[in-house]
Amino acid sequence: MSNNIPEYLSLFDPEELIVCSFRYYVGRRTISTVSFANNLRKNWESLPDRVKSVIGNDLEFEIKSFYEDDAPFSPLGDPCDREAWMNLYQKYLDTKDRL
């Protein structure tokens, strides 16, 4: 990542931006969802523990909703999106005991 971070981004809490972006993307059906989930997984170790916990807990809720609810839509998006979220959730489970 470039060190040339635009000044306007310093006006925001980085943790909040990540969590809010994650919550926006969950359930979306677009290639950028897969890209975002994959970027989170790739950079998981660099994320603050609080962010990891929020993402993991939110994913757990969405996965439970997917498998237990009889909703007319998938809370995890299309199959490609669901796969990316499940991969991220596995990363969370692999590191959960260290949070």
CORTACOR-V531512 format. One record per helix or strand of 3 or more residues. SS is the DSSP state (hx for helix, st for strand). FROM is the first residue (numbers start at 0). TO is the last residue. If there is no record, write none. Layout:
# CORTACOR-V531512
ss: <SS | SS>
from: <FROM | FROM>
to: <TO | TO>
This chain:
# CORTACOR-V531512
ss: <hx | hx | hx | hx | hx | hx>
from: <6 | 13 | 30 | 43 | 48 | 78>
to: <10 | 24 | 41 | 45 | 67 | 97>
